Amino acid sequence: MNAKNEIVVIGGGYAGVMAANRLTQRADVAVTMINPRQVFVPRLRMHQVAGGTHEGVVDYQDVLAEEIRSVVGSVTRIDAAARQVLLADGSAIGYDYLVYAVGSGSAVSTVPGATEFAYPVATLEAAQRVRSVLLDTPLAAPVTVIGGGPAGVETAAELAEQGRRVTLICGGALVPYLHPKARRTAHRYLAALGATVIEGADAAVTAVTADAVELADGRTLPSAVTIWSAGFSVPDLAVRSGLSTDAIGRLRTDETLTSIDDDRIVAAGDSSAPSDLPFRMSAYTAYCLGAHAADTLLHRIAGEEPAPIDMSFPAMCVSFGRDAGIYQLGHKNETPRRLYFGGAVGKKLKEFACEAGIKHLATEARKPGSHRWFKDGKHRPELLAQRADAATVA
């Protein structure tokens, strides 16, 4: 009988790699990571992949501990009763413990024509396809980017900086997390790049065609290439496996990130929903949750009680092409401060954040257990208590 605890990590993104590396602290643990790709994809770079200014890949040998077994494949189902995962090639891999870190991808839109005529940009393959399409599209042709979050804004800015005629459509406010002062700066940066911004309820997209975008206020905008960057979705692996999920398919866990169905399964990253109160989707959040998920399993293997997650979201950064950025500082309750850094300084801080994510993974591979993150200790417990009180009243 194998004396080691076999741990399978599903997903090789920020959360999965961090968890896998951190688990190697114990000599009695053998880690297998399963991922569809042979390379690590820094999702923060997808707008650059679309614009052709970055390849958007990192070799796993640069971020993954050597002792981790890497399997290239897709998991089709988790058989929790048998403690095994089933792969698309028909094989199965058994486990003692499982880390569910399947990440997220482009949202499935119900807007007529969006699936047929709009190009997503949330994954490596999608961003590569956008880049290919743009290479065959004249520079003067109109390009429409739908989605006012960081991914949409960065994609629009990247393409506008190259001289393309870009229109950015936001159904709500531009980058809602930004402080109003920083948002005004964001508008100035986009205008300086020549991008047109349409925002507000009237800007909701009602249809996409092969050469146009239709808005709720009746306008029809010509669009040779339409890029969809509104929202994210998660894989339905947990649903297909009969595990409890939230409304969009994230695995439901308690505050230790342990599945509410099985204490041998933990979840981290965009595909996790602790206490039905998921954390903000981001690379930073993903690798911090990955570290905590690993700690939960390490405590459990040692016969100790796992601790609840304690984490704060200290900042958010957005790039506006290659020369400007906004680094927005935030309170621990995830509201923005008035303080932010813009221009060249904001851009340098954004680039630092992109590189820091990779360095954190690489450092954890060399020194498992070394990663630390910003704590909260107050805001999340208050939110959980408020929700419990509201449920009691109801």
C-alpha positions in Angstrom: 0.0 0.0 0.0 1.3 3.5 -0.9 2.2 5.3 2.3 1.9 8.7 0.7 -1.2 10.8 0.6 -2.1 11.2 -3.1 -3.5 14.6 -3.9 -4.9 15.5 -7.3 -5.1 19.2 -8.3 -7.5 19.9 -11.2 -6.4 23.0 -12.9 -3.0 24.6 -13.7 -3.8 28.3 -13.3 -2.8 30.6 -10.5 -4.9 28.8 -7.8 -3.9 25.2 -8.9 -0.2 25.9 -9.3 0.0 27.7 -5.9 -1.9 24.9 -4.2 0.2 22.2 -5.8 3.5 23.9 -4.9 2.4 24.5 -1.3 1.4 20.9 -0.8 4.9 19.7 -1.3 5.8 20.9 2.2 5.1 17.4 3.5 7.3 14.4 2.5 4.3 12.1 2.8 2.4 13.9 0.0 2.4 13.1 -3.7 0.9 15.7 -5.9 -0.5 15.3 -9.4 -1.7 18.3 -11.3 -4.1 17.9 -14.3 -4.4 20.6 -16.8 -5.5 20.8 -20.5 -2.4 22.8 -21.6 1.3 22.1 -21.4 2.0 25.7 -20.4 1.0 28.1 -17.7 -1.3 30.9 -18.9 -1.1 34.3 -17.0 -4.6 35.4 -17.6 -3.6 39.0 -16.9 -2.0 39.1 -20.3 -4.9 38.1 -22.6 -5.5 41.6 -23.8 -1.8 41.7 -24.9 -2.2 38.3 -26.6 -5.1 39.8 -28.6 -3.1 42.8 -29.5 0.0 40.8 -30.4 2.2 42.4 -27.7 2.7 39.3 -25.5 2.6 35.5 -26.1 0.7 34.9 -22.8 2.4 31.7 -21.8 5.0 30.7 -19.2 6.8 27.3 -19.0 5.6 25.2 -16.1 9.2 24.5 -15.3 9.5 28.1 -14.2 6.6 28.0 -11.8 5.9 24.4 -10.8 7.9 22.4 -8.2 9.9 19.6 -9.9 8.4 16.8 -7.7 4.9 17.5 -9.0 3.6 15.1 -11.5 2.0 17.0 -14.4 -0.7 15.3 -16.5 -2.0 17.0 -19.7 -5.6 16.2 -20.1 -9.2 17.2 -19.4 -11.2 15.9 -16.4 -14.7 14.9 -17.5 -16.1 13.8 -14.1 -15.2 13.6 -10.4 -16.3 10.3 -8.8 -16.2 11.4 -5.1 -17.4 8.1 -3.8 -14.6 6.1 -5.5 -12.1 9.0 -5.0 -11.0 9.2 -8.6 -11.2 11.6 -11.5 -12.1 10.4 -15.0 -10.3 11.9 -18.0 -11.4 12.5 -21.5 -9.1 9.8 -22.8 -10.9 7.2 -20.7 -8.3 6.9 -18.0 -8.8 7.4 -14.3 -6.6 8.8 -11.6 -7.3 8.0 -7.9 -6.8 10.4 -5.0 -6.9 10.7 -1.3 -7.6 14.4 -1.5 -8.6 16.7 -4.3 -8.1 20.4 -5.1 -10.8 21.8 -7.4 -9.2 24.8 -9.2 -10.7 24.7 -12.7 -10.7 28.5 -13.1 -13.1 30.5 -15.3 -13.6 31.4 -19.0 -15.7 33.6 -21.2 -19.3 34.1 -20.2 -22.0 32.5 -22.3 -24.1 35.4 -23.6 -27.9 35.2 -24.3 -27.7 38.3 -26.5 -28.9 37.4 -30.1 -25.9 36.9 -32.4 -23.2 37.2 -29.7 -22.2 33.5 -29.8 -22.1 33.5 -33.6 -20.5 36.9 -34.3 -18.6 38.1 -31.2 -15.2 36.9 -30.3 -14.4 36.1 -26.6 -11.0 37.1 -25.2 -10.9 35.5 -21.7 -8.8 32.4 -22.6 -5.5 31.9 -24.4 -7.1 30.2 -27.4 -9.8 32.9 -27.6 -7.3 35.7 -27.4 -5.1 34.0 -30.0 -8.1 33.8 -32.3 -8.8 37.5 -31.9 -5.2 38.3 -32.7 -5.5 36.2 -35.9 -8.8 37.8 -37.0 -7.3 41.3 -36.4 -4.3 40.5 -38.5 -6.7 40.0 -41.4 -8.7 43.1 -40.7 -7.7 46.6 -42.0 -6.5 49.0 -39.4 -9.2 51.5 -40.3 -12.0 49.0 -39.8 -14.3 49.6 -36.8 -13.7 47.4 -33.8 -16.2 47.1 -30.9 -15.3 45.8 -27.4 -18.2 44.9 -25.2 -17.6 45.0 -21.5 -16.5 47.8 -19.2 -14.5 45.7 -16.7 -10.7 45.6 -16.6 -10.4 43.0 -19.3 -12.6 44.9 -21.7 -11.0 48.2 -21.0 -7.5 46.8 -21.4 -8.4 45.1 -24.6 -9.9 48.3 -26.0 -6.9 50.4 -25.0 -4.4 47.9 -26.4 -6.0 48.0 -29.8 -6.7 51.7 -29.8 -3.0 52.4 -29.1 -2.2 50.5 -32.3 -4.3 53.0 -34.3 -7.5 50.9 -34.6 -11.0 52.6 -34.5 -12.2 51.2 -31.2 -15.6 51.6 -29.5 -15.9 50.4 -25.9 -19.4 49.6 -24.8 -20.2 49.5 -21.1 -23.7 48.5 -19.9 -22.9 50.2 -16.6 -20.1 52.3 -15.3 -16.6 52.1 -16.6 -14.6 49.7 -14.3 -17.1 49.9 -11.4 -14.4 49.2 -8.8 -12.6 52.5 -9.5 -13.0 55.6 -7.4 -14.9 58.3 -9.4 -11.8 60.3 -9.5 -9.8 57.4 -11.0 -12.7 56.7 -13.4 -12.4 60.2 -14.8 -8.7 59.6 -15.4 -9.6 56.3 -17.1 -11.9 58.2 -19.5 -9.1 60.6 -20.3 -6.7 57.9 -21.1 -9.1 56.1 -23.4 -9.9 59.4 -25.1 -6.2 60.2 -25.6 -5.8 56.8 -27.3 -8.7 57.6 -29.6 -11.2 55.1 -28.2 -14.8 56.0 -28.0 -16.6 55.0 -24.8 -20.4 54.4 -24.6 -21.7 53.7 -21.2 -25.0 53.5 -19.2 -28.2 51.6 -19.3 -29.0 52.8 -22.9 -25.7 51.2 -24.0 -26.8 47.7 -23.3 -26.2 45.5 -26.3 -29.4 43.9 -27.7 -27.9 42.1 -30.7 -24.7 41.4 -32.6 -24.5 40.8 -36.3 -21.6 40.0 -38.6 -20.9 43.7 -39.2 -22.7 45.7 -36.5 -23.7 46.0 -32.9 -27.3 47.1 -31.8 -27.9 49.0 -28.6 -30.9 49.3 -26.4 -31.4 53.0 -27.4 -31.9 52.0 -31.0 -28.4 52.8 -32.3 -26.7 50.5 -34.7 -22.9 50.7 -34.7 -20.8 49.3 -37.6 -18.3 46.7 -36.4 -16.0 44.7 -38.5 -14.7 42.8 -35.4 -16.8 42.6 -32.2 -15.0 41.4 -29.0 -17.1 40.1 -26.1 -15.5 40.8 -22.7 -18.6 41.0 -20.5 -18.4 38.7 -17.6 -17.0 35.2 -16.9 -18.3 31.7 -16.5 -16.9 28.6 -14.8 -16.7 25.1 -16.1 -19.6 22.8 -15.3 -17.4 20.0 -14.0 -18.7 20.2 -10.4 -22.3 20.2 -11.7 -21.6 17.1 -13.9 -20.0 15.4 -11.0 -23.1 15.8 -8.7 -21.4 18.2 -6.3 -23.1 21.2 -4.7 -22.6 24.4 -6.6 -23.9 28.0 -6.6 -26.1 29.4 -9.3 -23.3 29.7 -11.9 -21.6 26.5 -11.1 -18.9 27.3 -8.6 -18.2 24.6 -6.0 -19.8 25.4 -2.7 -17.5 25.2 0.3 -17.3 26.3 3.9 -15.0 29.0 5.1 -12.0 26.6 5.1 -12.6 26.1 1.4 -13.7 22.5 2.0 -16.6 21.2 -0.2 -19.9 21.0 1.7 -20.3 17.5 0.3 -16.9 15.9 1.0 -14.2 16.9 3.4 -11.6 15.4 1.1 -12.3 18.0 -1.6 -11.2 21.7 -1.4 -11.8 24.4 -3.9 -9.8 27.6 -4.8 -9.9 30.4 -7.3 -12.6 31.6 -9.6 -14.5 28.2 -9.4 -15.0 28.3 -5.6 -17.9 29.7 -3.6 -17.1 29.7 0.1 -20.2 30.1 2.1 -22.0 31.2 -1.1 -20.1 34.5 -0.8 -17.4 34.2 -3.4 -14.3 36.4 -3.4 -13.7 38.8 -6.3 -12.3 37.0 -9.4 -8.7 38.0 -9.9 -5.2 36.4 -10.2 -4.3 37.7 -6.8 -7.4 36.2 -5.2 -6.8 32.9 -7.0 -3.3 32.2 -5.8 -4.1 33.3 -2.2 -7.1 31.0 -2.2 -4.9 28.3 -3.7 -2.5 28.7 -0.8 -5.2 28.5 1.8 -6.8 25.4 0.2 -3.4 23.7 0.4 -3.1 24.7 4.1 -6.6 23.3 4.8 -5.5 19.9 3.4 -2.1 20.0 5.2 -3.9 20.6 8.5 -6.4 17.8 7.8 -3.6 15.4 6.9 -1.9 16.3 10.2 -5.0 15.7 12.2 -5.5 19.4 12.9 -8.5 21.7 12.5 -8.3 23.8 9.4 -8.7 27.6 9.8 -11.3 29.8 8.0 -10.0 31.9 5.1 -8.9 35.4 6.0 -8.0 37.6 3.1 -8.4 41.2 1.8 -8.3 42.6 -1.6 -5.9 45.6 -1.3 -5.8 47.0 -4.8 -6.8 46.7 -8.5 -4.8 47.7 -11.5 -5.7 48.5 -15.1 -3.4 49.2 -18.0 -4.2 51.6 -20.8 -1.9 50.5 -23.6 1.9 50.2 -23.0 2.5 53.6 -21.5 -0.2 54.3 -18.9 -2.1 52.6 -16.1 -4.2 53.0 -13.0 -3.3 51.3 -9.7 -6.4 51.8 -7.5 -5.9 51.3 -3.8 -8.8 49.9 -1.8 -10.2 49.5 1.7 -10.4 46.1 3.2 -14.2 46.1 2.6 -13.4 46.1 -1.1 -14.4 49.7 -1.7 -11.9 52.0 -3.5 -9.9 54.7 -1.7 -9.5 58.2 -3.2 -5.8 57.4 -3.6 -4.6 55.9 -6.9 -1.5 56.0 -9.0 -1.9 56.8 -12.7 0.2 57.4 -15.8 3.6 55.9 -16.1 3.7 55.1 -12.4 0.4 53.3 -12.6 1.6 51.3 -15.6 4.8 50.3 -13.8 2.8 49.1 -10.8 0.5 47.2 -13.1 3.4 45.5 -14.7 4.9 44.8 -11.3 1.6 43.1 -10.3 1.6 41.0 -13.4 5.2 39.8 -12.8 4.7 39.4 -9.0 2.0 36.8 -9.6 4.5 34.6 -11.5 7.2 35.3 -8.9 4.9 34.3 -6.1 4.3 30.9 -7.8 8.0 30.4 -8.5 9.0 31.3 -5.0 6.4 28.8 -3.6 7.8 26.1 -5.8 11.3 26.6 -4.3 10.1 27.4 -0.8 6.7 25.8 -0.2 4.8 27.5 2.6 6.4 30.8 2.1 3.6 32.8 0.5 1.8 35.3 2.7 -1.1 37.6 1.9 -3.1 40.6 3.2 -5.5 39.7 6.0 -8.9 41.2 6.8 -10.1 39.6 10.1 -13.2 41.8 10.3 -15.1 42.6 7.0 -15.9 39.0 5.9 -17.0 37.8 9.3 -19.3 40.9 9.5 -20.8 40.1 6.0 -21.4 36.5 7.0 -23.0 37.6 10.3 -25.2 40.1 8.5 -26.4 37.5 6.1 -27.1 35.0 8.9 -29.1 37.7 10.7 -31.1 38.5 7.6 -31.8 34.8 7.0 -33.1 34.5 10.6 -35.4 37.5 10.2 -36.7 36.2 6.9 
